[in-house]
Amino acid sequence: MVEDKCIFPPCPKCKEGYLVPFSFKEDVFEKWKCTKCGYVVGKRE
């Protein structure tokens, strides 16, 4: 088993990418987007 050294959480949808914070005129941690499938999670859902 390969140890996962990524500091970002894994994507709950595709399980392959990671959720990374991104911002567009808002709090930098307001939305998180998957690096693989593009799934978006908002912190106020």
Sequence and secondary structure as in RCSB ss.txt:
>XXXX:A:sequence
MVEDKCIFPPCPKCKEGYLVPFSFKEDVFEKWKCTKCGYVVGKRE
>XXXX:A:secstr
      SS B TTTSSSBEEEE SSS TTSEEEETTT  EEETT 
